[in-house]
Amino acid sequence: MEDIKKALLKKALGFCSDEIVEEYSLDEQGNSVLNKRKVTKKYNPPDISAMKILLEKENALDDRLSHMTMSELKKEKKRLLKQLKEEEKSES
């Protein structure tokens, strides 16, 4: 799920990628031989649909948090801190 979030963010912000075009020909024995290889940097602009999804998700979180009581917010804080510690341990 984390990979999907990262990909969505990347698409929403725009990114650069390499576009590779290769041209092959056949030698006397019928084997493919690489003739030309062209690597082009390509800029992929930000995607409006991805931005919209991220903003809707952020607004839903804001709405949920604004309706929580102080004790619910404290519980959520503890839960998130615990989750962060567990993730840090698993990365180490």
C-alpha positions, 0 to 999 in steps of 0.5 A: 500500500505504501508503494501505491501512495508513493507512486500517486504522490510522484504522479501528482508532483510530476517526475523525470524518466528515461525513455530508451529507444534501441535499433537492432539489425541482423548479422550474417548468422541471423543474430540480432545486433544492437545498432543504435541506442538513444536515451532521452530524458522525459519530463512527465508533468503533474497529473490533475487526477492524482492531485485531486485524489490526494487533496480529497484524502487530505480533506477527509483526514482533516474532517475526521480529525476536526470531529474528534474529542481531545481524548480521541486525539490523544489516543490517535497520537499514541497510536501513530507514535507507536506505529512510527516506532515499530516502523523504525525498528523494522527498518533497522 
